[in-house]
Amino acid sequence: MQPEYFLINFLLAYLTVVNIVSFSLMGLDKKRSRDQKYRISEKQLFTWVILGGSLGGFMGMHVFKHKTKHPQFKFGFPLILFFHLVMIGFLRFRVLPLT
């Protein structure tokens, strides 16, 4: 396997795992908020989103209807998602162009 394909497969696997975790944390925090149990901190939610789980966090926010009225989430998650998409596009077309 060529090194660039290994890197792409690694990044896809990494992003898949981080997005699943981010999505799941949004659902878990929503459940804990309804049950009035110990919550997941906003810092931890943002950390997973910044580490690459922006799509999962954004989807979880809307699927679970959680944190949708908080401006830092309402605008922060889509902004981070946009940044991640730009970076993926840059990597795809500038750094690792597949011929």
ZIMOBEL-V544628 format. One record per pair of residues at least 24 apart in sequence whose ideal C-beta (glycine too) atoms are under 10 Angstrom apart, sorted by the first residue. I is the first residue (numbers start at 0). J is the second residue. D is the distance in Angstrom with one decimal. If there is no record, write none. Layout:
I & J & D
I & J & D
//
This chain:
1 & 97 & 9.7
2 & 95 & 9.6
3 & 94 & 8.9
3 & 95 & 4.9
3 & 96 & 8.9
3 & 97 & 7.3
3 & 98 & 10.0
4 & 95 & 9.0
4 & 97 & 8.3
6 & 90 & 9.0
6 & 94 & 9.3
6 & 95 & 6.8
7 & 90 & 8.7
7 & 91 & 8.6
7 & 95 & 6.5
7 & 97 & 8.0
10 & 51 & 8.7
10 & 87 & 8.4
10 & 90 & 7.8
10 & 95 & 9.2
13 & 50 & 9.1
13 & 51 & 6.6
14 & 50 & 9.7
14 & 51 & 5.2
14 & 52 & 8.0
14 & 53 & 9.5
14 & 54 & 8.1
14 & 55 & 9.0
14 & 83 & 8.6
14 & 87 & 8.5
15 & 51 & 9.6
15 & 52 & 9.9
15 & 55 & 9.1
16 & 51 & 8.9
16 & 52 & 8.8
16 & 55 & 9.7
17 & 47 & 6.5
17 & 48 & 8.9
17 & 49 & 9.9
17 & 50 & 5.6
17 & 51 & 4.3
17 & 52 & 4.2
17 & 53 & 9.0
17 & 54 & 9.4
17 & 55 & 7.2
17 & 56 & 9.5
18 & 47 & 8.8
18 & 48 & 9.3
18 & 50 & 9.9
18 & 51 & 7.1
18 & 52 & 4.8
18 & 53 & 7.8
18 & 54 & 5.3
18 & 55 & 3.2
18 & 56 & 7.8
18 & 57 & 9.5
18 & 58 & 8.1
18 & 59 & 9.1
19 & 52 & 8.1
19 & 55 & 6.2
19 & 59 & 9.9
20 & 47 & 5.8
20 & 50 & 8.9
20 & 51 & 9.7
20 & 52 & 6.2
20 & 55 & 7.2
20 & 56 & 9.5
21 & 45 & 9.8
21 & 46 & 9.4
21 & 47 & 4.3
21 & 48 & 5.7
21 & 49 & 9.8
21 & 50 & 8.2
21 & 51 & 8.2
21 & 52 & 2.8
21 & 53 & 7.5
21 & 54 & 8.0
21 & 55 & 3.7
21 & 56 & 4.2
21 & 57 & 8.7
21 & 58 & 8.7
21 & 59 & 6.5
21 & 60 & 9.7
21 & 76 & 9.4
22 & 47 & 9.4
22 & 52 & 7.4
22 & 54 & 8.3
22 & 55 & 3.7
22 & 56 & 6.9
22 & 57 & 9.0
22 & 58 & 5.8
22 & 59 & 4.1
22 & 60 & 9.2
22 & 62 & 7.6
22 & 63 & 8.8
23 & 47 & 9.4
23 & 52 & 9.6
23 & 55 & 7.9
23 & 59 & 7.4
24 & 48 & 9.3
24 & 52 & 8.3
24 & 55 & 8.6
24 & 56 & 7.8
24 & 59 & 7.3
24 & 65 & 9.9
25 & 52 & 9.5
25 & 55 & 7.8
25 & 56 & 6.1
25 & 57 & 9.1
25 & 58 & 8.2
25 & 59 & 2.9
25 & 60 & 5.8
25 & 61 & 9.2
25 & 62 & 7.8
25 & 63 & 5.4
25 & 64 & 9.9
25 & 65 & 5.4
25 & 66 & 7.4
25 & 72 & 9.4
25 & 76 & 9.6
26 & 59 & 5.9
26 & 62 & 7.4
26 & 63 & 5.0
26 & 65 & 7.6
27 & 59 & 9.4
27 & 63 & 9.2
27 & 65 & 9.7
28 & 59 & 8.9
28 & 63 & 8.3
28 & 65 & 6.4
28 & 66 & 8.0
29 & 59 & 8.3
29 & 60 & 9.3
29 & 62 & 9.3
29 & 63 & 4.3
29 & 64 & 7.5
29 & 65 & 4.0
29 & 66 & 8.4
30 & 63 & 8.3
30 & 65 & 9.3
32 & 63 & 9.8
32 & 65 & 7.4
32 & 66 & 9.4
33 & 65 & 9.8
41 & 66 & 8.0
41 & 69 & 8.1
41 & 71 & 7.5
41 & 72 & 7.9
41 & 75 & 9.9
44 & 72 & 7.9
44 & 75 & 10.0
44 & 76 & 9.1
45 & 71 & 8.0
45 & 72 & 8.4
45 & 75 & 7.1
45 & 76 & 8.6
45 & 79 & 8.3
48 & 72 & 9.0
48 & 75 & 7.9
48 & 76 & 6.0
48 & 79 & 5.5
48 & 80 & 8.2
48 & 83 & 9.0
49 & 75 & 9.5
49 & 79 & 6.2
49 & 82 & 9.3
49 & 83 & 9.1
51 & 79 & 9.5
51 & 83 & 6.7
51 & 86 & 9.5
51 & 87 & 9.7
52 & 76 & 9.7
52 & 79 & 9.2
52 & 80 & 9.7
52 & 83 & 9.1
53 & 77 & 8.3
53 & 78 & 8.9
53 & 79 & 4.5
53 & 80 & 3.9
53 & 81 & 8.5
53 & 82 & 7.8
53 & 83 & 4.8
53 & 84 & 8.4
54 & 79 & 9.7
54 & 80 & 6.0
54 & 83 & 7.6
54 & 84 & 8.7
55 & 80 & 9.8
56 & 80 & 8.1
//
